[in-house]
Amino acid sequence: MCFLPHLHSNALGLLGLAGAGGAGLALSLERAVSAADADRFAHAPHFHWPHEGFLDSYDVKSIRRGYEVYKNVCAACHGCFTVAYRMLRNVCMTPEEAKAEAKRATYLDGPNDEGEMYNRPGKTADYLPKPYPNEQAAAYANGGKAPPDLGLITFARHGYENYIFALLTGYQDPPAGFQVDEGLYFNPYFRGGALAMPPPLYNEVLEYSDGTPATKSQCAKDVACFLRFAAEPWHDERKKLALKLVSLLALISAALAYYNRHVWTVLINRKVMYVPKKKSS
């Protein structure tokens, strides 16, 4: 009977451990559910993009159309601080087109010889104009929160251009039981499910200069390509450099293999034997 106290203490220990584990599990599940309710959103599916392969480059026609979407739809609220007009030359515009496009914009410059600021037409060295002079003005014009700059928005979101396309085409009516506050719009791809930006794209929202039908999905795809270019304008040059490096490494590897086969292999496998001279009688 001496083993009963020991058995009783073990049972109490197991019960205490089970109770602590159950409480911890309940707490973790409660936190997980509350976090899921606060941050519920859908992950953007993966789409095929013309530039995602190792040997693939940007679709320059899509970038040009995407710039038209940005200029006519997005630029009223969002800036794009990473793109200058000179970067569009020989990519989606000729040098003359880029120069003419820059001249259509007006920039505040100065001071002049009289110490005053003045407006001048844009130059190819200028970056795309901002819709607001500062962040405070942007926030005041948009209900207290400034719209984000789109220069690096592609890399700032999980899914990259897949997220941009899914967000722009994902506006829909909220499901039953989902409460959307006044002034917000339901979008399952946005964190929280509701955002203040109204649906910016619809069929024939603009007319493309090349005659491509401006459907909602086409506009979303093109502006996503443009924003990827805005975030990584050196994409094609990086792939060209990588291809040159791979070719150079292949030649160096072949030369090293030949050198190893015909020089080092002979030296490694060579046997040196000592043959003493026979003494003359």
N, C-alpha and C positions, 0 to 999 in steps of 0.2 A: 504493500500500500504506500510505500514511500515515493513512488513515482507519480502519484496523483497531483501534488502541488506543482511539480515540474510540468505536467501535462496541462494543468489549468493555466499556468503562466504563458505557455506557448499559445494556447487558444486565445487568450486575451490579446497577446501580441499580434496574432493573425487578424483578429477582428479590428484592432486599432489600425493596422496597416491597410486593411480593406476599406475602412471608413475614410482614411486620409486619401487613399487613391480614388475612391468614388467622389469625394468632395473636389479633388483636383480636376478630375475628368469633367465633372459638371461645370466647374468654373471655366475651364478651357473651352468647353462646348458653347457656353453662354457668350464668352468673348468672341469666339469664332463666328457665331451667328450674328452678333451685333456688328462685327466688322464686315461681314458679308452684306448685311442690310445697308450699311453706310457706304460701301464701296462696290456695290453690285454693278457690273457692266459686262458686256459681251466682248470676247476677244475677236479681233478682226480676222477673217479667213485669209489664207494666202492666195494671192492672185499671181498670174504670170506677167512679168514685166520684161520689156525688150532688152533691158540692160543688166539683168541679174546673172547672166552666164559669165564664165571666166573670159571668154573671147567676145562678149557682146558689148556694144557701146550704146550711148544714149540715142534715143529716137529724136533727132533734131526737129522733125516736123511736129512731133507731139510737144516738144519743149516750146516751140513757137506758138502753137495753139494754146498751151498752158499759160504762156505769158499774156496772151490776149484775154484769157479768163481772169487771170490775176488783175490785170489793168482795169478791166471793165466791171468786175464783180468784187474782188477781194480788197483792192487798193483803197476803197473808200473808208475802210476801218483798220486794215492791217498794213504794217510796213514790211519791208524785206531788205534788211540792212546789209545783206551779204552780196547782193547783185549790183554791179555797176553796168552801165550801158556798154562799156568796152568789152565786157565779158560775153556779151551777146554776139559780138562780131565773129564771123566765120564759124559760128555754132548754129544759130537759128536765123541770123540776119547777115546781110552783106555789110561791109563797112559804111557804105552810104546810107543804108536803111537804119543802122544803129545811130549814126550821126543825126539823121533826120528825126528819129524817135526821141533822142535826147533833147533836141531843140524844142520839142513840143512841151516840155516841162519847164517850170519857172522856179528858180532858186534864189533865196535871199543871200546876198553876198555883201562884202564890204569889210571895213568902211572904205569909202572913196577918198579922194583928196580933200573933200570938205568935211570928212569925219562922219558921213551919213551912210547908212545901209541902203542897198538898192537891190532891185530885182533884175535878174539876167536870165537869158535862155540857158538851158542845160548843155553840158558838154559830155562827151563819151566817158570822161573820167569821173563824172558824178555818179553816185549811187541812186537807186530808185528813190523817189521822194517819199517822205513820210506823210501820212494823212493828218497828223497833229503835230504841233510844235514841241510838245513835251508830254510826259506821261500823265501829268495832272489834268491837262486839257483833254486827253484821251479818256481818262476815267470820268471826268465831268460829263462828257458827251455820250457816255455809254452806261449810265446808271451807276456810276461809282466804281467800276472796274475797267481798267484799260485792256483792250484786245491785245493778245500776244503778238509779238513780231513773228513773221513766218520764215525768217531767214534760216533758222536751224530747227524749225518745228518738226521736220521729218525725223531727225535723229533724237529729238527730245521725247518721242512717243514710242511706246512698244509696238512693234509691227511696221515701223517706218512708213513707206508710202501705202502699204496695205491699210494702215489705220486711217490715213487721210481719205482714201477712197471710200472705205466703209463708213466713216463719219459723215461724209458729204452725201452719201446715198442712203443713209440709214434712218433718216427721219421717218417717223410713223406715229400712229395713234398709240397712246399708252395702254398696256394690258389692264384687265379688270383688277381693281384693288391697288393700282399704282397711282399715287397722288402727285400731280404736277402743279406746282404753284403758278399763280398768274404771272405772265410774262416770260415763262420758261417753255421749252419745247422738249419733248421726249425723244431721246436717241439712245438706244441700248449700248452703243459703242463708246459713249461718253461716261466717265467715272461718275457714278451717282445717278445716271439715267436721264438727267435733265440739264439743259444748258440754255443760256440767254440768247445765243445767236439763232435767229430764225433761219429756216432752210434757204441757203443762198443760191442753190442751183435748181433749175427746172428746164424742161425741154424748150429749146430755142430761146435761151436766156440772152444769147448774143448771136451774131453771124460771124463765122470764121472767114478769114480772108482767103483761105484756099478752097472754100466751098464745102468743107466737111460738114455733114449734118450735126448740129450742136445739140445732141441729146443730153439728158442729164448725166448718164453714165459716161459718155464721151468727154464731157466737160470735166467731170471728176477725175477721170483717168489722166487727162492732159494736164490739169493743174497739179496733180500729184507728181507727175513726171517733172514739171517745172520746179516744184518745191524740192524735189530730190536733187535736181541740178543746182538749185540755190544753196543747198546744204553741202554739196560736194561737187563743185564745178571742175575739179581736177580728176574726176572719175576716169575719164577715157585716157588721160595722160598717165595716170597711175597704172592702168592695165597695160598700156604700151610699154612702160618701164619694166613692169613685172615680166612681160613676155621677152623683152630683151635680156633681162637678168637670167631667166630660165634657159634661154638659148646659149648665153655665155657660160653658165654653169654646166650645161651639157657638153660643150666643147672642152672646158677645163677637166671635167670628169673623164672624157674620152682620152685626153692627153695624159692624165694621171694613170689611167688604167694601162695605157700603152707603155708608159715609163716603168710602171711597176712590173709589168709582164716581161719586159725585155731587159731590165736593168736590175731591179731589186730582187726579182725571183732568182736570177742567176747568182747574185751575191749571197742570198740567204741559203740556197741549196748547195752552194759550193763546199766541197770537202777539202780540207788541207791535211795532207798526210806527210808525216816525217819519214823519210827513207834514208837511213844512215848509209854512208858510203862504206863499202867493203874495204877492209884493210888489205893492203897489198902484201903478199907473202914475201 
